[in-house]
Amino acid sequence: MKALRLRDGIAVTRTDYGGVLLDQRAGEYWQLNDSGTLVVTTLAEGHDLGTAVDRLMAEFDIDRARAEADVAELAQRLVDAKMATP
């Protein structure tokens, strides 16, 4: 799968309830569940979407089709919000 790069000024922090994605420039944030946090953290580490799919499958015991759909949806939302670039 393709790479997706978080824009400069985007930070992700784990919390007791998942995580928070913060756009430090705009002062906006997204609250993420555990799976969203895993995907965004994987991207922040410089890995591609395929690695995020693999990690999601391993952590949450879901099938590849579901993991790919979930990662693709979150990736598109990040791009639409201008928090990431393909």
Rosetta constraint file for C-alpha pairs under 8 A:
AtomPair CA 1 CA 48 HARMONIC 6.77 0.50
AtomPair CA 1 CA 49 HARMONIC 5.52 0.50
AtomPair CA 1 CA 50 HARMONIC 4.76 0.50
AtomPair CA 2 CA 48 HARMONIC 6.05 0.50
AtomPair CA 2 CA 49 HARMONIC 5.90 0.50
AtomPair CA 2 CA 50 HARMONIC 7.18 0.50
AtomPair CA 2 CA 86 HARMONIC 7.63 0.50
AtomPair CA 3 CA 47 HARMONIC 7.18 0.50
AtomPair CA 3 CA 48 HARMONIC 4.29 0.50
AtomPair CA 3 CA 49 HARMONIC 5.76 0.50
AtomPair CA 3 CA 86 HARMONIC 6.30 0.50
AtomPair CA 4 CA 43 HARMONIC 6.79 0.50
AtomPair CA 4 CA 48 HARMONIC 6.29 0.50
AtomPair CA 4 CA 49 HARMONIC 6.78 0.50
AtomPair CA 4 CA 75 HARMONIC 7.43 0.50
AtomPair CA 4 CA 84 HARMONIC 6.53 0.50
AtomPair CA 4 CA 85 HARMONIC 5.78 0.50
AtomPair CA 4 CA 86 HARMONIC 4.58 0.50
AtomPair CA 5 CA 43 HARMONIC 6.65 0.50
AtomPair CA 5 CA 44 HARMONIC 7.44 0.50
AtomPair CA 5 CA 46 HARMONIC 7.34 0.50
AtomPair CA 5 CA 84 HARMONIC 5.36 0.50
AtomPair CA 5 CA 85 HARMONIC 5.33 0.50
AtomPair CA 5 CA 86 HARMONIC 6.32 0.50
AtomPair CA 6 CA 10 HARMONIC 6.51 0.50
AtomPair CA 6 CA 43 HARMONIC 7.01 0.50
AtomPair CA 6 CA 44 HARMONIC 6.44 0.50
AtomPair CA 6 CA 83 HARMONIC 5.94 0.50
AtomPair CA 6 CA 84 HARMONIC 4.16 0.50
AtomPair CA 6 CA 85 HARMONIC 6.46 0.50
AtomPair CA 7 CA 82 HARMONIC 7.65 0.50
AtomPair CA 7 CA 83 HARMONIC 5.42 0.50
AtomPair CA 7 CA 84 HARMONIC 5.00 0.50
AtomPair CA 7 CA 85 HARMONIC 6.76 0.50
AtomPair CA 9 CA 23 HARMONIC 5.99 0.50
AtomPair CA 9 CA 24 HARMONIC 5.19 0.50
AtomPair CA 9 CA 25 HARMONIC 6.12 0.50
AtomPair CA 10 CA 21 HARMONIC 6.93 0.50
AtomPair CA 10 CA 22 HARMONIC 5.58 0.50
AtomPair CA 10 CA 23 HARMONIC 4.71 0.50
AtomPair CA 10 CA 24 HARMONIC 6.04 0.50
AtomPair CA 10 CA 83 HARMONIC 6.77 0.50
AtomPair CA 11 CA 21 HARMONIC 5.73 0.50
AtomPair CA 11 CA 22 HARMONIC 5.15 0.50
AtomPair CA 11 CA 23 HARMONIC 6.67 0.50
AtomPair CA 11 CA 24 HARMONIC 7.30 0.50
AtomPair CA 12 CA 19 HARMONIC 6.88 0.50
AtomPair CA 12 CA 20 HARMONIC 5.64 0.50
AtomPair CA 12 CA 21 HARMONIC 4.48 0.50
AtomPair CA 12 CA 22 HARMONIC 6.26 0.50
AtomPair CA 12 CA 37 HARMONIC 7.68 0.50
AtomPair CA 12 CA 40 HARMONIC 7.22 0.50
AtomPair CA 12 CA 41 HARMONIC 6.73 0.50
AtomPair CA 12 CA 44 HARMONIC 7.79 0.50
AtomPair CA 13 CA 19 HARMONIC 5.43 0.50
AtomPair CA 13 CA 20 HARMONIC 5.32 0.50
AtomPair CA 13 CA 21 HARMONIC 6.62 0.50
AtomPair CA 14 CA 18 HARMONIC 5.90 0.50
AtomPair CA 14 CA 19 HARMONIC 4.12 0.50
AtomPair CA 14 CA 20 HARMONIC 6.47 0.50
AtomPair CA 14 CA 37 HARMONIC 7.01 0.50
AtomPair CA 15 CA 19 HARMONIC 4.83 0.50
AtomPair CA 15 CA 20 HARMONIC 7.18 0.50
AtomPair CA 17 CA 33 HARMONIC 6.65 0.50
AtomPair CA 17 CA 34 HARMONIC 7.14 0.50
AtomPair CA 18 CA 31 HARMONIC 7.63 0.50
AtomPair CA 18 CA 32 HARMONIC 5.58 0.50
AtomPair CA 18 CA 33 HARMONIC 4.41 0.50
AtomPair CA 18 CA 34 HARMONIC 4.25 0.50
AtomPair CA 18 CA 35 HARMONIC 7.71 0.50
AtomPair CA 18 CA 36 HARMONIC 7.72 0.50
AtomPair CA 18 CA 37 HARMONIC 6.00 0.50
AtomPair CA 19 CA 31 HARMONIC 6.01 0.50
AtomPair CA 19 CA 32 HARMONIC 4.91 0.50
AtomPair CA 19 CA 33 HARMONIC 6.35 0.50
AtomPair CA 19 CA 34 HARMONIC 6.87 0.50
AtomPair CA 19 CA 36 HARMONIC 7.84 0.50
AtomPair CA 19 CA 37 HARMONIC 5.34 0.50
AtomPair CA 20 CA 29 HARMONIC 6.63 0.50
AtomPair CA 20 CA 30 HARMONIC 5.65 0.50
AtomPair CA 20 CA 31 HARMONIC 4.63 0.50
AtomPair CA 20 CA 32 HARMONIC 5.64 0.50
AtomPair CA 20 CA 37 HARMONIC 7.54 0.50
AtomPair CA 21 CA 29 HARMONIC 5.41 0.50
AtomPair CA 21 CA 30 HARMONIC 5.07 0.50
AtomPair CA 21 CA 31 HARMONIC 6.44 0.50
AtomPair CA 21 CA 32 HARMONIC 7.14 0.50
AtomPair CA 22 CA 27 HARMONIC 7.04 0.50
AtomPair CA 22 CA 28 HARMONIC 6.00 0.50
AtomPair CA 22 CA 29 HARMONIC 4.32 0.50
AtomPair CA 22 CA 30 HARMONIC 6.57 0.50
AtomPair CA 23 CA 27 HARMONIC 5.57 0.50
AtomPair CA 23 CA 28 HARMONIC 5.26 0.50
AtomPair CA 23 CA 29 HARMONIC 5.91 0.50
AtomPair CA 23 CA 83 HARMONIC 7.22 0.50
AtomPair CA 24 CA 28 HARMONIC 7.14 0.50
AtomPair CA 32 CA 36 HARMONIC 5.32 0.50
AtomPair CA 32 CA 37 HARMONIC 5.66 0.50
AtomPair CA 33 CA 37 HARMONIC 6.12 0.50
AtomPair CA 34 CA 38 HARMONIC 6.24 0.50
AtomPair CA 35 CA 39 HARMONIC 6.34 0.50
AtomPair CA 35 CA 56 HARMONIC 6.73 0.50
AtomPair CA 35 CA 60 HARMONIC 7.86 0.50
AtomPair CA 36 CA 40 HARMONIC 6.15 0.50
AtomPair CA 36 CA 74 HARMONIC 7.41 0.50
AtomPair CA 37 CA 41 HARMONIC 5.85 0.50
AtomPair CA 38 CA 42 HARMONIC 6.09 0.50
AtomPair CA 38 CA 52 HARMONIC 7.46 0.50
AtomPair CA 38 CA 55 HARMONIC 7.68 0.50
AtomPair CA 38 CA 56 HARMONIC 7.12 0.50
AtomPair CA 39 CA 43 HARMONIC 6.38 0.50
AtomPair CA 39 CA 52 HARMONIC 5.22 0.50
AtomPair CA 39 CA 53 HARMONIC 7.78 0.50
AtomPair CA 39 CA 55 HARMONIC 7.94 0.50
AtomPair CA 39 CA 56 HARMONIC 7.23 0.50
AtomPair CA 39 CA 71 HARMONIC 6.98 0.50
AtomPair CA 40 CA 44 HARMONIC 6.07 0.50
AtomPair CA 41 CA 45 HARMONIC 6.21 0.50
AtomPair CA 42 CA 46 HARMONIC 6.81 0.50
AtomPair CA 42 CA 47 HARMONIC 5.74 0.50
AtomPair CA 42 CA 48 HARMONIC 7.69 0.50
AtomPair CA 42 CA 51 HARMONIC 7.37 0.50
AtomPair CA 42 CA 52 HARMONIC 5.81 0.50
AtomPair CA 43 CA 47 HARMONIC 5.13 0.50
AtomPair CA 43 CA 48 HARMONIC 6.27 0.50
AtomPair CA 43 CA 49 HARMONIC 7.22 0.50
AtomPair CA 43 CA 52 HARMONIC 7.25 0.50
AtomPair CA 47 CA 51 HARMONIC 6.15 0.50
AtomPair CA 47 CA 52 HARMONIC 7.36 0.50
AtomPair CA 48 CA 52 HARMONIC 6.65 0.50
AtomPair CA 49 CA 53 HARMONIC 6.25 0.50
AtomPair CA 49 CA 71 HARMONIC 7.04 0.50
AtomPair CA 50 CA 54 HARMONIC 6.28 0.50
AtomPair CA 51 CA 55 HARMONIC 6.14 0.50
AtomPair CA 52 CA 56 HARMONIC 6.05 0.50
AtomPair CA 52 CA 71 HARMONIC 7.14 0.50
AtomPair CA 53 CA 57 HARMONIC 6.20 0.50
AtomPair CA 53 CA 64 HARMONIC 7.25 0.50
AtomPair CA 53 CA 67 HARMONIC 5.42 0.50
AtomPair CA 53 CA 68 HARMONIC 5.77 0.50
AtomPair CA 53 CA 71 HARMONIC 6.46 0.50
AtomPair CA 54 CA 58 HARMONIC 6.27 0.50
AtomPair CA 54 CA 64 HARMONIC 7.92 0.50
AtomPair CA 54 CA 67 HARMONIC 7.93 0.50
AtomPair CA 55 CA 59 HARMONIC 6.00 0.50
AtomPair CA 56 CA 60 HARMONIC 5.87 0.50
AtomPair CA 56 CA 61 HARMONIC 7.62 0.50
AtomPair CA 56 CA 62 HARMONIC 7.50 0.50
AtomPair CA 56 CA 67 HARMONIC 6.28 0.50
AtomPair CA 57 CA 61 HARMONIC 5.12 0.50
AtomPair CA 57 CA 62 HARMONIC 5.03 0.50
AtomPair CA 57 CA 63 HARMONIC 6.29 0.50
AtomPair CA 57 CA 64 HARMONIC 6.63 0.50
AtomPair CA 57 CA 67 HARMONIC 6.23 0.50
AtomPair CA 58 CA 62 HARMONIC 7.65 0.50
AtomPair CA 62 CA 66 HARMONIC 6.62 0.50
AtomPair CA 62 CA 67 HARMONIC 6.57 0.50
AtomPair CA 63 CA 67 HARMONIC 6.30 0.50
AtomPair CA 64 CA 68 HARMONIC 5.94 0.50
AtomPair CA 65 CA 69 HARMONIC 6.17 0.50
AtomPair CA 66 CA 70 HARMONIC 6.12 0.50
AtomPair CA 67 CA 71 HARMONIC 6.07 0.50
AtomPair CA 68 CA 72 HARMONIC 5.98 0.50
AtomPair CA 69 CA 73 HARMONIC 6.11 0.50
AtomPair CA 70 CA 74 HARMONIC 6.28 0.50
AtomPair CA 71 CA 75 HARMONIC 5.97 0.50
AtomPair CA 72 CA 76 HARMONIC 6.11 0.50
AtomPair CA 73 CA 77 HARMONIC 6.31 0.50
AtomPair CA 74 CA 78 HARMONIC 6.22 0.50
AtomPair CA 75 CA 79 HARMONIC 6.30 0.50
AtomPair CA 75 CA 84 HARMONIC 7.85 0.50
AtomPair CA 76 CA 80 HARMONIC 6.03 0.50
AtomPair CA 77 CA 81 HARMONIC 6.06 0.50
AtomPair CA 78 CA 82 HARMONIC 6.18 0.50
AtomPair CA 78 CA 83 HARMONIC 5.15 0.50
AtomPair CA 78 CA 84 HARMONIC 5.40 0.50
AtomPair CA 79 CA 83 HARMONIC 5.90 0.50
AtomPair CA 79 CA 84 HARMONIC 4.86 0.50
AtomPair CA 79 CA 85 HARMONIC 5.71 0.50
AtomPair CA 79 CA 86 HARMONIC 7.33 0.50
